[in-house]
Structure formats: structure tokens, C-alpha cells
Amino acid sequence: PKEAWDQVLSASYAETGQGDQALKLAQEQLAKNPNDATTMHNAITLMVQAQKYPDALKLMEQARSNGLLKDEKDYVNMAKLYLVIGQDSDDAMKADSDKALAVLTEGLGKGIIKPSYEVYKLQGQAAAYAGNNTQALAAYDKASAMAKDGEADLYSAQLLNEMEKYSQGRAAAKKAIQRGVSHMGSAYMLLAQAEAALKNKPAAVSAMKKAAQY
């Protein structure tokens, strides 16, 4: 059979809800052409659709080491997958967040990933989960500079409060409120937490009252 026929068959399996058959065919094709980027991508896509994330990541790492992972979307999706599977346990979270951070750092360093708000926010989350607070705050600052709202500032405020850097946390929370966020109540709660820690009771009470409105 011609290669195109296999692609049609794979697509037909996928469209008729036979994802397991589509994946089986993709894996057979990959065994025949392990260095073909298109075949590799097809197999990875089907594994992700089947929620076989560890298998998809193993294949992604193989593609990455062989120089077949060259697309920004592939790098970003790989980082996101590491963060997804890392939620199984605290130990896994740190280890897999480190891997997600390494993937994003490599992609940005090679110019494969273009700097953007979403990318820096994801890098900040990966760094925070990995316990690298300094790198997380640096990424959130870059995201904030490219943002149209205060969501990145809200992440910074939360992290700064956790680090007991309440003066900076207060400033970040105020900036988030000023620029606007989806959950204003959360922003005011972070502001209240910082104000209380700084022993500014009236300001803490005021922020709590604002939070109560949401």
C-alpha cells in the first residue's frame, strides 16, 4: 500500500471513534519510519487524544533528542503534559515541573518558542511548582509586561505572600487589582493577607470587605 493510503485509513479510524485502531496503525508506521517527523507527530497526537500522556512524553523526548521536535506548539504542549502528569503526587510534581521548565527554557533559548504572555505565564507556573521561586517571579514579571490585565501580577502576589515578602506581595496585589483580574475576590484576599502580615489592620479589614463583595 502507498503511504497516503495508511494516512487515509488512520484518519478514518479516528473519525469513526476507533482511536485505538488509529493509534495501533500509527505505531506500526512509526516502527517502519522512526525518523519521519510527520509519522512521529501523528503518533504523539493520537496518544495525547487517548490520554496516554506518559507514552506521548516518552515519544516526545525521543523526537526531541533526535532533533525532530522543531515546532513551538510541540515544545509548549510537551511542557503542559509534564505539568499534567506531575499532579499525581508532590514528588512527581516537582520532578515533572523541572522537566517542563527545562523544555520551555530550551525552546526559548533556541528561538523555537517565541516570547509571549502565555509562554512566560506557563514558565512561571512550571518554575513555581518546581520550587524555583526566583525564576518563577522573573517569568511572571515578563508575562506582566506583555499582559493586558493583572493575572500575572496576581500569581506574583500569591507567590510573594507564600515567601513572606509581604511588602512586595502587597504591591503586586494592588497592581493586579488596578489592571483587573478574573477573580477580584482572590486579589483582595491576597492584599488583605499582606496588609495583615504588615500589621496594617485598617487596610486589611478594608481589603477583606472588598473581597466579601465578590
N, C-alpha and C positions, 0 to 999 in steps of 0.2 A: 504493500500500500504506500501511496505517496504521503509525505509528511503532513500535507494540508488536510488529508482525509482524517488523520488522527486528531487534528485540531477541531475539525467539524464534529467528530464523534465525542470528543471531550466536552465541547460546548453543548452538544445535545444532551449528554448525561446531566450536565449542570443545570440546564434549563428545565429538565423534566424531574428535578428533585432527586436525582441519583448521584449525589455528591461523592459517595463512597466509590462508585464506579469511575467517576471522573478523576478522583484522586489516585486510584489504582492505575489508571491509564497514564496519568501524568508522571507517576513514579516509574513506570515502565519506560516511558520516553526519556526520563532523566537518566536512568541506568544506561541507556544507549548513547545519550549525548550529555554527559555530566558537565561539560564546559560550555554548553549552549545557554546563553543568558535568558532567552525567551522561554525555553523549557523550564529553567530554574524558577523564573518568576511565576509561571503558571502553577507549578507545584506548590510554591510558597503561598500563593493566593488561595488555592484550594484548601491547604492546611489551615490557614487562618479562618476561612469560612467554616471549616469543620471544627473550629476552636481547639485544634491540636497545636497549641501555642509552643510547647517545648520542641516538638518536631519542626515547626516552622522556624523557630530560632536557631535550631541546630543547622538547618539548611541555609539560613541567612548568614550564619557565621562562616559556613563553608564557602558561600558565594563571596563574602567579604574578604576572606583570606585568599581566594583565587582571583580577586580583582573584578568580580562580576557584579558587585554591588556598587553601582555608579550613580544611581538616581537619588535625588533629595528625598523623595517620598519613601523610598526603601529605608534610608537611614532613620528618618523620623518614625516610621512605623515600627522599625526594629526596637528603637528606644522605648516606644509606647508599650510594646509587647513585654519587654523586660519589666516595666513598671506594673503591668497587669499580673504577670505570674508571680511577681515578688510579693503580692498581697497575701500569699498563702501563710506566711509566718514572719515574725520580726527579723529572724536571721536571714531568711530569703529576701526580705525587703531590702536590707542593707546591701547584700551581695549583688542582687539584681539591679538595684538602683545605681551601684558603682558601674555596672556594665552598661546601663542606659546612658550614664553620664559620659563614659568613655566613647561610646558610639557617637553621641552628639558632639563631643569635643573633637573627635577625629573628623567628622563630617564638616564641621565649621572650619577646622584647620586646613583641610584640603580644598575648601571652597565649593564642596559638593552641596552643602547646606548653606543657603543664603540667610543672612541675619534677618530676623523678623520678630515681631512681638510674640507670636505663638511659639516659635523655637526657643527664645530666651525664657519664656514662662515655663516651658517644658524642662529646659535645662535647670532652672531654679528649683523646680519640684524634684527632679532627679537628685540634685545635689543635697537638698534638704532631707530627703528620705535616706540618702547615703550618710547623713551626719556631717556633711561638709557645709557648715553654715556660712562661712565666709564666701565660698564660691556661689552658694545659693543667693545670698544678698547681692552679690555682684551681678548675677544673671537677672534678678528681679529689677535692679536699677536700670539695666539695659532695656528690659521689657518696658519699664515705666516710661523711659524716654521715647519709646515708639508707640505708646498706648494712647487711646482716645478717652480712656476712663481711668479709674483708680484701682482696678482689680489687682494689678501687680504690686501697688503700694499696700494693699490690704494684706497680701501674702507676706510682704516685708514686715508689716506691723505685727503680724502674728508671730513670725519667727523672732523678731527683736524682743517681744514680750517674753517668749519662751527662754530667750537668752538672758533675761532680766536686764536688758538695756532699755529701760522704760522711757527715758527721755527721747531716744531715737524712735522707740515704738510709738510714743505719743505723736511725734511729728509725722510719722508715716501714716498713722490712723487719720490724722487731721487732713493730710493730703489726699488720702483715699476718699474721705467724705466730701471734700471740696470738689474733686474731679468726678465723683459719682461712682457707685458700685451697685451690683445687683441686689446684694443683701445689706442694706444700710444698717439694719439692726446689729449685724455682726461687727460692722465697723465701729459703731458707737460702743458696743460691749468691749472691744479691744481698747478703745480710747478710755473708757471707764476703768478698765483694769490697770492701764498705765498711770492714770491720774491717781488712783487709789494707792498704787505702789509708791508713787512720789509724794504721798500724803497730802494731796490736794483734794480734800474731801468735798467741798462745794462743787468743784469741777467734775468729780467722779459721780456725784449724785445727779448733776445736770445731764451728763452723758448717759447715765442709766435711764433717766426719764425719757431722753430722746430714743434710746433703744426700745423702751417699752411701747413707743408709738408704732413700732414695726412688728 
